[in-house]
């Protein structure tokens, strides 16, 4: 990655998805590269599965979301986006 650049990892947590495993490996192998991990909580059926609790991966905030609006709200809480960007959502 270019010097000074940090990234936000966004993925899905579905049963067939490997995104959380990838995020775990990236945050472990490259400390300081990822500012936050956002996982879209998907459900296999029509009924929404329980939303997993937010946490951390190797010191990196891990946030679960169902909608992009809720992801934006969590990004704002972490200081990743400003109020103006949140209002546009």
N, C-alpha and C positions, 0 to 999 in steps of 0.2 A: 504494500500500500504506500502511496506517496506520503512523505513526511508530514506529520501533523494531522492527517486524515483519520477520522474514526467513523465507524459504521453503526447502523441500526439493523439488526437481523429481524426479518419478518418471515414467519412460516405458519404451517398448519399443524395441529396436533392429532389429526385423524389416525385411525387404527393402522392404516397402511403407510402413513407418513413417517419419514425419518428426519424431519426438520429439527425436532428437539434434540435428537442425538447429534446432529450436525452442529447445532448451536453450542451444545455442551463441549464438543471437541474443539471448536474454534475458540471459545472463551478460555478453555484450559491451555491450549497451545499458543495462543497469541494474546497474552494479558495486555489490557489497555487498548486493544484494537476496536472492540465493540462497546458502544455506549449503553445499549439496551437490547433486550430480546423481547419481541412481541410475538405471541403465538395465538393464531386465530383458533378459537375453540369450536371445533366442528363436531356434529353428532351424526351417527350412522343412520338414524331414522328421523321421523318427523318431530319427535319430542326432543327438546334440548337436553343434553346431558348436563350434569352439574358443572359449573364453571370451576376449573382447578384454582387453588389459591395462588396468588402472586407470590414471588419469592426472589431468589438470586441464583445465578450460575457463576461460580468462581468470582463472586463480588460484583457481578453485572446484574442490574435489575431485570427480572423476568416478569412480564406482564401478559396475562391472558385476556382476550377480548372476544366478543361475539359480533360487534358491529364496528365499522370504521369510526363512527362518532365516539364510541367508548374507547377505542384505541387512541384517538386524538386527545381525549380528556386525560388519559393516563400519560400520554407523551407530554402534555402540558404540565401535569403534576410533577413530572421528572425534570422539567425545565428544558425539554428538547424542542418544543415549539412555543411560540409566543401566543398571547391572547388573541391577536389579530388572525392568526392562522386557525385557531380554535373556533373563532366566530364564523369563519368562512365555511366550516364543515356543516 
